Amino acid sequence: MEELDLKELFNIFWHKKIEILLIVLIFGVIGVIYTMGFVTPMYSASTTLVLASSSKNENLPDTGITTSTATEVTVNSKLVSTYSELVKSKNILRQVISNLNMKIEEDTLRKNITVSSVKDTELIQITVKNEKPSYASQIANEIAKVFTEKVKEIYKIENVQIVDEAEVPNEPSNINHKKDVAIFALIGLVVSIGYVLLLNMLDTTVKTPEDIEEGLKLPVLAAIPVYEPDIQKKKGGRK
């Protein structure tokens, strides 16, 4: 493809602006159709747990405040990663499914559960995705309850507390119409630019004297301008 300067590129795109705009609009419409007709809305609900000792400080009045020693904090920090994996274990998921009387496979439920730990903290966040917003919050809260009971049973300690219970989400977490349309429109812009450049590369017609000089390696001695008479004036001059 021959080299083009910025002015030539601008002129090429300017003359093809209608085609570019149409392609961008078409891809934008495709984005709307895709997000509204082919993407299943999924709702996310999250509950937060904290690892904290339930032992009370004997030197303090009985105010219900619990404290943790430095050793307990260190142990809890190491248990965060272990607990994160334990949340999605078969025993817990089976108990959750049984408690909620749900007809769902363990593997399907596991794929829709995300467990994350906040860096440098003892917080664990359990996020559940489901097609029904109420189910997402119910499953997340039930997992938190079953998990805390399993920790007591396995480790013989009560160091997991529920900080925030999951609430019913109002909007799907996997659909953002504005973002999706913008992405598809951007794809359309890239496609339209490639389309215009390809057409220009395949266009072998002569447009300027420079094209002749470059193609034939011969100097242009003269150029005859194209004269287009004003048809309306010509008709007006007739009797």
N, C-alpha and C positions, 0 to 999 in steps of 0.2 A: 504494500500500500504506500502511495506516495506521501511525502511529508506534508503536513498541514500546519499552518500557523494558527494562532488563537483567533485571528479575525476570520479566517476561512472556516474554522470549526464553528464559530458563533453564527456565521451566515448559513452554514449547512443546517444547524439545529433550528435556527430561526425560521427557515423556509419549511421545515418539517414539524413545526410546533404543534400543528393540529393533530398529526399522527401521534406525536409524543404524548399529548394530552389525552387522546383517546385510549392509548395503551395503558396509561397510568390509571385512568378511570375504570377501564375494564378489570384491571388487577385489583383495584379497590373494591369493586362490586364482588369479585370472586372471593376476596377476603371476608366480606360481610356474609356471603352465602355459606362459606366454609365454617365460620365461627357459629353461625346461627343454626345451620342445618346438619353439620357433620361432627361437631364437638359435643360430647356429653358433659353437661355441667357437673362439676364435682365440688362439694362443699367441704371445707376444712374447719375442724374444731380442735382447740388445743387446751390441755391442762398442764399445770406446772407443779412439780414436786420439788421439795428441798430435803437434803440429807442433814438432819440435825438430831442430836441426842435428846432423848426424852427425860434424862435424869435431871433432878433439881439440885440446886446449890444449897447445901445444908446451912451455910453461913448467912443465907438471905431469908427474909420473911417469906411465908407461903403466899406468894402473889401469883402463882401459876406460871412464872417466867422460867424457862429452861435455859441451861447453859451448856457449853461444850468445852472440853479441855483441848489443849493443843494436839494431843495424841488423837483424840476423837475426830478433830477436824481433818487431820492427815489421813486417818483411816477412811473417813467419808469421801475425801477427794479421790482416793484410789478406788473406791467402790463405785464411783459415778459411771465409769466405762462398763464395769461388770453389770450394774443395774440396767444400763441402757440396752444391753443384749438380753438380759433376763426378761425385760418387758415383753419381748416378742417370742418368748419361749412357748412350746406347745402346751405345757400345763396351764399357763396363764390364759392363752387364747382359747383353749377348750373350755375353761371355766367361764370366761366372758361370754362365749357363744351360748353356753348352757344357761347362764343366768338371764340372758336377754331373750332366750328362745329364738335365736336367729337361725335362718337357713342360709348359711354361708360357709364356704370352705376355709380351712385354716390358712392355706397359702394365699387365697384371695384377700383375706383380712390382713395377713402379714404384709402383703405388698402395699396396702393402703395405710400402713402405720409408719410414721417417721419419729424416731427418738433422737433428740439432740441435747447436748449438754452445753450450757453457757460457759465459755472459756474463763478459767480462773475462778469459778464459783462452784457451789454445790447444788446448783439448780439443774433439773432435768425437765425437758419439755416433751410431752407426748402429743403428737398431732395425728389425727385420724381423718381420712378422706372418705366421703361417701356420696352417692347420688342424692340422698335425702339429708337435708341439713339437721333434722332432729336425730336421725340415726348417728350422724357423725359425733354430735355432742354426747349422746347416750353411751356410745362405745368408748369414747375417750374417758369419760368419768368412771365407767365400769372397770376399764383397764387399770385406772389409778387405784381404785378400791381393792381389786383383786391383787394387784401388785404389792400394795402395802401389807396385805394379809400374808402373802407368800413370803415376803421378807421376814416377817415375824416368825413364820413357821420354819424357814430354812436357816436363818442366821441367829434366831433367838434374841433378836434385838428390835427395838422400835425406834429406828432412826430415819424413817421416811414420813414426811408430813405433806399433805396436800395444801399448796399455797393458793392456787387459783383453779376453780372448777371450769370445765369447758362450757361455753355458751353456744346457743344455737346461732350459726352464721346466717347472715342475711343475703350475702351475694356469693356466687361461685368463685372459687379460688383459681380456677384454670382458664377463665374467660375474661379477656379485657378487649372489648370491641375496638376502642380507639387505638390500642397498641397493635392489634392484629391488622386492622385496616392500614395503619401507617407502615407496617412491615410489608404487606402485600403491595402497597402503593410504591414503596421504595424498590421492591423487586421489579415492578412494572417500569419504573424509571430506568433501572439498569438495563432491562430488556429493550426498552425503546431506544436507548442510546446505542446499544449494540446493533439494533435493527437499522438505525440511520447510518451508522458507520459502515455496516455491511453493504447497504445500498450504494453508498458513495464509492466504496471500493470496487463494486461491480459495474458502476456507471462509467462507460468508456467514451461518452460523448464529449465533444470539444466545446468548452464554454468560454475560454479566454485565449488570447494570443500566446500566453505563456504555455498553455497546454500543447499548442502546435510546436513551439520551439523545443519543448521537452520531449515530445513524442517523436518528431522527425529530425531533431537536431539541426534544424535550419532556422535562419532568422526570418522574422516576419517583416516584410517590406512595407506593407500597407494593410489597412483594415477598412472595410466598407461598413458603415453603420447601418442598422436596420431602421428603415423609415416606416412608421405606422401612422398614416394620415387619420385625422379626426373624422370619423364616419359621420358623426352628427352634423358637423359643419359642412361636409360634402353634400349631405342630403339637403341641408338648408339652402345651399347655393343653387340647387336645381329649381327649374321653373316647370 
